[in-house]
Amino acid sequence: MLKRMAALLLSAFVLSATAGCNYEQLAQNSDTDYGSRQANDPKMLGGKSYGPMSNNPHQHDNAFFEYSSMISRKVTDLNGIASAIVMLTDKNAYVGLMTDWTAVGTRNSGGKSEQDNTGTNDGVYNHDTGSPYGNSRTLVSPYNSYFSVNDINNLSDELKQTVALRVRELAPTVQEVHISANMEFVNYFNEFAKEAWGGRPLMPWIDQFNTVVKYHFAGGKEMPKPITQPGTYSPSEAQMDQ
């Protein structure tokens, strides 16, 4: 009996010590840490799964696009992501996402947050003006919102790799996976998603869609009006005007 108790105590000690030694490795493998950036980091082993994979100048000339509720939900399930909108095309997958506090290191570099959420303490929307009113059309905004990252290069490479691998797992035929947490990009994707949620076809907006993705991922010079400003473009409103 005493030997059995001693063996159990020794096993517990070994397991505890092992867990302590492997804590850093477990964190690096998990989706709660996108900021370790150490050599041989397990998230970055293997080939890069996001961004351009070829020099095709027409890679973003998509023939159609569709909203994937399933992949959007699976990407949103990752720690560090508050919400994700995934669009699939005949060539690529495009992901617009917002980040939250459920993981560390979602940005490649430091810097001030693009969101001012201090208004919640004062019961207002806009802390700068004291206005209680927000823009109900936007998914992400400068105030009282989950977080955006304006420059895709400042979004953690580990986060982008993790997202891209999940997308490719669910849509293995896509050629490229492009990911952004840019505020305007996410809000445009939200507008396109609203069309799909409303049962309306997305094909009438393929030109606008290609304009948006080219601007953010291929150095395009043209960009539709910003959605964060009231009274600007939305697909449904444009359709009603025709």
C-alpha positions as CSV (number, residue, x, y, z in Angstrom):
1,M,0.0,0.0,0.0
2,L,2.8,2.4,0.9
3,K,4.7,1.5,-2.3
4,R,1.6,2.3,-4.3
5,M,1.1,5.6,-2.6
6,A,4.8,6.5,-3.1
7,A,4.5,5.6,-6.8
8,L,1.4,7.8,-7.2
9,L,3.1,10.7,-5.5
10,L,6.2,10.3,-7.7
11,S,4.0,10.2,-10.8
12,A,2.2,13.3,-9.8
13,F,5.6,15.1,-9.2
14,V,6.9,14.0,-12.6
15,L,3.7,15.1,-14.4
16,S,3.9,18.5,-12.6
17,A,7.5,19.0,-13.5
18,T,6.9,18.0,-17.1
19,A,4.0,20.4,-17.4
20,G,6.2,23.2,-16.0
21,C,9.0,22.5,-18.5
22,N,6.6,22.3,-21.4
23,Y,4.4,25.3,-20.6
24,E,6.2,27.6,-23.0
25,Q,5.9,25.0,-25.8
26,L,2.2,24.5,-25.0
27,A,1.7,28.2,-25.2
28,Q,3.5,28.5,-28.5
29,N,1.4,25.7,-30.0
30,S,-1.9,27.2,-28.8
31,D,-4.0,29.9,-30.3
32,T,-3.6,32.1,-27.2
33,D,-0.1,33.3,-28.1
34,Y,0.7,34.8,-31.5
35,G,3.7,36.8,-30.3
36,S,6.5,34.4,-29.2
37,R,8.3,34.7,-32.6
38,Q,11.1,32.4,-31.5
39,A,13.2,30.3,-33.9
40,N,11.5,27.1,-34.8
41,D,8.2,28.3,-33.5
42,P,5.7,25.5,-34.1
43,K,3.1,27.8,-35.7
44,M,5.5,28.9,-38.4
45,L,7.0,25.5,-39.3
46,G,6.3,24.5,-42.9
47,G,5.5,26.8,-45.8
48,K,3.8,30.2,-45.5
49,S,0.1,29.7,-46.1
50,Y,-1.1,33.2,-46.5
51,G,-0.5,36.1,-48.9
52,P,0.6,36.0,-52.5
53,M,1.8,32.7,-53.8
54,S,2.5,33.7,-57.4
55,N,3.4,36.7,-59.5
56,N,0.1,36.5,-61.4
57,P,-1.0,40.1,-62.0
58,H,-4.6,39.0,-62.4
59,Q,-4.7,37.0,-59.1
60,H,-7.3,39.4,-57.7
61,D,-9.5,39.6,-60.9
62,N,-12.1,37.3,-59.3
63,A,-14.9,35.9,-61.5
64,F,-17.3,35.5,-58.5
65,F,-17.3,35.6,-54.8
66,E,-19.5,34.1,-52.1
67,Y,-19.8,34.4,-48.3
68,S,-18.9,31.3,-46.3
69,S,-20.8,31.2,-43.0
70,M,-19.1,28.0,-42.0
71,I,-15.5,29.1,-42.5
72,S,-16.3,32.5,-41.0
73,R,-17.6,30.7,-37.8
74,K,-14.6,28.4,-37.6
75,V,-12.1,31.3,-37.9
76,T,-14.1,33.3,-35.3
77,D,-13.7,30.4,-33.0
78,L,-9.9,31.0,-32.8
79,N,-8.7,32.8,-29.7
80,G,-7.7,36.4,-30.4
81,I,-10.4,36.9,-33.0
82,A,-13.7,38.6,-32.1
83,S,-15.3,38.1,-35.5
84,A,-14.3,37.0,-38.9
85,I,-15.9,37.3,-42.4
86,V,-14.6,34.9,-45.0
87,M,-15.3,35.3,-48.7
88,L,-14.4,32.6,-51.2
89,T,-13.8,33.2,-54.9
90,D,-12.9,31.1,-57.9
91,K,-9.2,31.6,-56.9
92,N,-8.8,32.9,-53.4
93,A,-10.1,33.2,-49.9
94,Y,-10.3,36.6,-48.3
95,V,-10.6,37.1,-44.5
96,G,-11.7,40.3,-42.8
97,L,-11.3,40.0,-39.0
98,M,-11.4,42.0,-35.7
99,T,-9.2,41.0,-32.8
100,D,-10.0,40.9,-29.1
101,W,-8.2,40.3,-25.8
102,T,-8.5,36.5,-25.8
103,A,-4.9,36.1,-27.1
104,V,-1.6,37.9,-26.9
105,G,0.6,39.1,-29.7
106,T,-2.0,39.7,-32.3
107,R,0.0,42.7,-33.6
108,N,3.5,42.3,-35.1
109,S,4.5,45.5,-33.4
110,G,3.4,47.7,-30.6
111,G,1.7,51.1,-30.9
112,K,-1.4,52.8,-29.9
113,S,-4.7,51.0,-30.3
114,E,-6.9,52.3,-33.2
115,Q,-10.0,52.0,-30.9
116,D,-10.9,54.4,-28.1
117,N,-13.2,52.5,-25.8
118,T,-13.0,54.8,-22.9
119,G,-16.5,56.2,-23.7
120,T,-18.1,53.1,-22.1
121,N,-16.9,54.5,-18.7
122,D,-18.8,57.7,-19.3
123,G,-21.9,56.2,-20.9
124,V,-21.1,57.7,-24.3
125,Y,-20.1,56.4,-27.7
126,N,-17.6,59.0,-28.8
127,H,-15.3,60.0,-25.9
128,D,-13.8,62.9,-27.9
129,T,-17.1,64.6,-28.6
130,G,-19.3,63.2,-25.9
131,S,-21.8,62.0,-28.5
132,P,-24.0,59.0,-27.5
133,Y,-24.5,58.0,-31.1
134,G,-22.6,55.6,-33.2
135,N,-22.7,54.4,-36.8
136,S,-25.0,51.4,-36.8
137,R,-23.8,50.3,-40.2
138,T,-20.2,49.6,-39.2
139,L,-19.0,46.4,-37.6
140,V,-15.8,48.0,-36.4
141,S,-15.4,51.7,-35.6
142,P,-12.9,54.0,-33.9
143,Y,-15.0,54.0,-30.7
144,N,-16.4,51.3,-28.4
145,S,-15.4,48.5,-30.7
146,Y,-13.3,45.4,-31.0
147,F,-9.9,46.1,-32.5
148,S,-8.7,46.8,-36.0
149,V,-5.1,46.8,-37.4
150,N,-4.8,49.3,-40.3
151,D,-1.7,47.9,-41.9
152,I,-1.7,44.1,-42.8
153,N,2.0,44.0,-42.1
154,N,1.3,44.9,-38.4
155,L,-1.0,42.0,-38.0
156,S,0.9,39.1,-36.4
157,D,2.4,36.6,-38.9
158,E,1.5,33.8,-36.5
159,L,-2.1,34.9,-36.4
160,K,-2.3,35.1,-40.2
161,Q,-0.6,31.7,-40.5
162,T,-3.1,30.1,-38.0
163,V,-6.1,31.7,-39.8
164,A,-4.8,30.6,-43.2
165,L,-4.2,27.0,-42.1
166,R,-7.7,26.8,-40.8
167,V,-9.2,28.3,-44.0
168,R,-7.1,25.9,-46.2
169,E,-8.3,23.0,-44.0
170,L,-11.9,23.8,-44.8
171,A,-11.3,25.1,-48.4
172,P,-8.3,23.1,-49.7
173,T,-8.7,24.2,-53.3
174,V,-8.1,28.0,-52.8
175,Q,-4.9,29.2,-54.4
176,E,-4.2,32.1,-51.9
177,V,-5.5,33.3,-48.6
178,H,-5.5,37.0,-47.9
179,I,-6.1,38.4,-44.4
180,S,-6.7,41.9,-43.1
181,A,-8.0,43.5,-39.9
182,N,-8.2,46.9,-41.6
183,M,-11.2,48.9,-40.4
184,E,-12.6,49.9,-43.9
185,F,-11.8,46.4,-45.3
186,V,-13.8,44.7,-42.5
187,N,-16.7,47.1,-42.9
188,Y,-16.9,46.5,-46.6
189,F,-16.9,42.8,-46.0
190,N,-19.6,43.3,-43.5
191,E,-21.7,45.1,-46.2
192,F,-21.2,42.3,-48.6
193,A,-22.1,39.7,-46.0
194,K,-25.3,41.6,-45.2
195,E,-26.3,41.0,-48.9
196,A,-25.7,37.3,-48.5
197,W,-27.6,37.2,-45.1
198,G,-30.5,38.9,-46.8
199,G,-30.6,36.2,-49.5
200,R,-29.5,38.7,-52.3
201,P,-27.0,37.7,-54.9
202,L,-23.4,39.0,-54.6
203,M,-22.5,38.9,-58.3
204,P,-23.8,42.5,-58.9
205,W,-21.0,43.6,-56.6
206,I,-18.1,41.7,-58.1
207,D,-16.5,44.9,-59.5
208,Q,-16.7,46.6,-56.1
209,F,-15.4,43.5,-54.4
210,N,-12.4,43.3,-56.7
211,T,-11.7,47.0,-56.2
212,V,-11.6,46.5,-52.4
213,V,-9.3,43.5,-52.4
214,K,-7.0,45.0,-55.0
215,Y,-6.7,48.1,-53.0
216,H,-5.7,46.2,-49.9
217,F,-3.6,43.3,-51.3
218,A,-2.3,44.4,-54.7
219,G,-1.5,48.1,-54.4
220,G,-4.7,49.2,-56.1
221,K,-5.2,52.9,-56.4
222,E,-9.0,53.0,-56.3
223,M,-11.1,52.5,-53.2
224,P,-14.8,53.0,-52.7
225,K,-15.9,55.7,-50.2
226,P,-15.2,54.8,-46.6
227,I,-18.1,53.1,-44.8
228,T,-17.1,54.6,-41.4
229,Q,-18.5,57.9,-42.7
230,P,-22.4,58.1,-42.5
231,G,-24.4,58.1,-45.7
232,T,-21.9,56.4,-48.0
233,Y,-22.1,53.4,-50.3
234,S,-23.7,50.1,-49.4
235,P,-24.6,47.5,-52.0
236,S,-28.3,47.5,-51.0
237,E,-28.6,51.2,-51.2
238,A,-26.9,51.3,-54.5
239,Q,-29.3,48.7,-55.9
240,M,-32.3,50.7,-54.7
241,D,-31.0,53.8,-56.5
242,Q,-30.8,52.0,-59.9
